[in-house]
Amino acid sequence: MKRRFKFENAYLIFVFALLYLPIFYLIFYAFNQNGNMNAFTGFTLEHFQALFADSRLILIVVQTFLLAFLSAFIATIIGTFGAIYIHQAKKKRQNTILSLNNVLLVSPDVMIGASFLILLTSIGFKLGFASVLMAHIAFSIPIVVLMVLPRLQEMDQDMINAAYDLGATQRQTMMEVVLPFLTPGIIAGFFMAFTYSLDDFAVTFFVTGNGFSTLSVEIYSRARHGISLEINALSALVFMLSILLVIGYYMIMRSADEEK
């Protein structure tokens, strides 16, 4: 038993090292005085200074986070009420809708992006922020549904019946009983949608226009000419922000559990 436990620890260490070492390697060279990643010659912050001096890249970072927040927010609203509708639907219809929802989850991003590109260009829709926003909302909704629906299935129907017995309207029951109970699932769905939107490349690459770009597309474009350590500096900042988001998520979930 002890030997098995040691093997599991070694396996976990290997997996986490495989995932995090490339990230730390990238961050480490963000402070390299040399202009490449061949050898570390000294500590410097000049790449971070160059990053903040690059107004185009800063604008793209702001656009990317704004896009992720808006798409996650809208998808969370639609996905939450979509999950409620699915839960209340008849079994046959419920299975059909869930199957359609899951198809979007397993569909290749290239196919989704190409489909949106063909649709939007066929109706003469100009590619840009709006087209990327619609695409991100579309692939985020199924994620939110899958986060909220299990929480909804755990809910005791007697809570809703008791609210109606006490004279609550349908709106009051939704706002005071159902949505507060679903809050952990809604928050989880929002953060998942935010993350998916933040790091999406394939779908965004198809539907972005000349006047709009996201971080992943911009890094890809610059990488074809050779990645500068300015990108390393940006990656370090984004990684730190991701850690703060995860900490914030766990603090929100913990406070929600303590209120129960």
VOTORTOR-259265 format. One record per residue (C-alpha): residue in three letters; x, y negated, z. Coordinates in steps of 0.02 Angstrom, whole numbers, plus 50000, padded with zeros to 5 digits. Example, Ala and Ser with C-alpha at 12.3 -4.5 7.8 and 13.67 -1.06 7.14 Angstrom:
2
ALA506155022550390/SER506845005350357/
END
This chain:
260
MET500005000050000/LYS501414988250044/ARG502304992349881/ARG500734988349783/PHE500574971849876/LYS502364967249831/PHE502024971549648/GLU500494960149647/ASN501514945849720/ALA502894948449591/TYR501594948849452/LEU500794932549513/ILE502494924049524/PHE502894929649346/VAL501224923349277/PHE501344906449363/ALA503154904449310/LEU502674908249131/LEU501304895049138/TYR502194881249233/LEU504034882249186/PRO503754875149009/ILE502784860649087/PHE504134857049215/TYR505454858649079/LEU504534845348978/ILE504364833849130/PHE506184836349180/TYR506814829649013/ALA505644814649025/PHE506974807449143/ASN508444811949030/GLN509594797648985/ASN510014806148821/GLY508754804148680/ASN508444822648655/MET508134838748750/ASN509784847148711/ALA510674842448873/PHE510284832249029/THR511554818149038/GLY510814807149175/PHE509264800549261/THR508294786149182/LEU506564778549174/GLU506804770449004/HIS505654782948918/PHE504244778049035/GLN504604759748998/ALA504544763548812/LEU502904772548838/PHE502064757648923/ALA502784746148789/ASP501974756648652/SER500284747948641/ARG499614759948509/LEU499954775348616/ILE499214767148771/LEU497644762748671/ILE497504780748611/VAL497664787148791/VAL496254775448845/GLN495204780948696/THR495514799248736/PHE494984797748918/LEU493484786848872/LEU492954799848744/ALA493174814048869/PHE492174804949003/LEU490734800048889/SER490594816948804/ALA490684826248971/PHE489404814449049/ILE488144816148907/ALA488444834848887/THR488204837249075/ILE486504828749069/ILE485924838448916/GLY486684854848977/THR485924853449151/PHE484164850949089/GLY484484863848954/ALA484944876449088/ILE483354872249183/TYR482324874849025/ILE483184891548990/HIS482874897149169/GLN481024893149155/ALA480804900848982/LYS480104918248952/LYS481344932548955/LYS481364935348766/ARG481584916948726/GLN482864915348865/ASN483944929148790/THR483824921348617/ILE484354904048676/LEU485774911048782/SER486394921048633/LEU486414905248526/ASN487284896048667/ASN488624909448683/VAL488934909748495/LEU489584891848508/LEU490764897048648/VAL491584911148550/SER491564902448380/PRO493284896948319/ASP493624878448339/VAL494154877448158/MET492444883448102/ILE491534871248216/GLY492624856748158/ALA492424861147975/SER490534862847997/PHE490414845648075/LEU491514838247939/ILE490424845547800/LEU488824839947887/LEU489384822247925/THR490154818947754/SER488634826147665/ILE487474813647750/GLY488704799347725/PHE489134797147910/LYS490734787347937/LEU492064797148030/GLY492734789048186/PHE492354787748371/ALA490504791948351/SER490834807648248/VAL492134814148372/LEU490974810148518/MET489534820048440/ALA490674834848405/HIS491364834948582/ILE489624833848656/ALA489074848448547/PHE490444860548604/SER490344854648785/ILE488484857948810/PRO488644877148810/ILE490024875748941/VAL488904865449056/VAL487454877549030/LEU488534892249086/MET489124882549239/VAL487394877049295/LEU486334892249250/PRO487094904449378/ARG486824891549515/LEU485024889649459/GLN484764908449463/GLU485364908849644/MET484064896049696/ASP482644902249805/GLN480984899049719/ASP480194896749890/MET481134880149906/ILE480204873449755/ASN478534880649812/ALA478764872849983/ALA479084855849904/TYR477484857149804/ASP476514862849958/LEU477124847350051/GLY476404836349914/ALA477954832649812/THR477724828549629/GLN478664837449491/ARG479864822849476/GLN480154822049664/THR480474840749670/MET481724839249529/MET482644824449607/GLU482564829549791/VAL482674848649784/VAL483274855749619/LEU484644843549568/PRO485454842549742/PHE485534861549747/LEU486314861849573/THR487604848349614/PRO489114860249632/GLY488714868249464/ILE488424851249383/ILE490084844649448/ALA490974860449389/GLY490154858749218/PHE490674840449204/PHE492494844049247/MET492554858749127/ALA491794848348986/PHE492994834049027/THR494494845749018/TYR493934853948855/SER493674836948775/LEU495324830348839/ASP496404844048762/ASP495384848048605/PHE496354846948443/ALA495564857748307/VAL493814850348309/THR494454832648333/PHE495694834448190/PHE494264837948069/VAL493064824148121/THR494204809748169/GLY494344794948051/ASN495744782948004/GLY495234770248136/PHE495174782348283/SER496334795348355/THR496514805648514/LEU498044810448612/SER498174828148543/VAL498024822348362/GLU499274808348389/ILE500554819848470/TYR500354832148326/SER500644818148200/ARG502194812148291/ALA502864829748318/ARG503044831948130/HIS504364818248135/GLY505194825148292/ILE504554823348470/SER505314808748564/LEU505544808848752/GLU504184795748758/ILE502974810248732/ASN503824819348876/ALA503504804348987/LEU501684803848933/SER501514822448967/ALA502214819849143/LEU500924806349179/VAL499484816449108/PHE500024831549210/MET500044821249369/LEU498324814349326/SER497704832149299/ILE498314836849473/LEU497374821949546/LEU495794827149454/VAL495924844949521/ILE496194838349698/GLY494704826749677/TYR493644841149613/TYR494054852249762/MET493734837849884/ILE492024834849807/MET491594853349810/ARG492194854849990/SER491144840050047/ALA489634847349955/ASP489874864050046/GLU490034855250215/GLU488374846150188/LYS487434862550169/
END
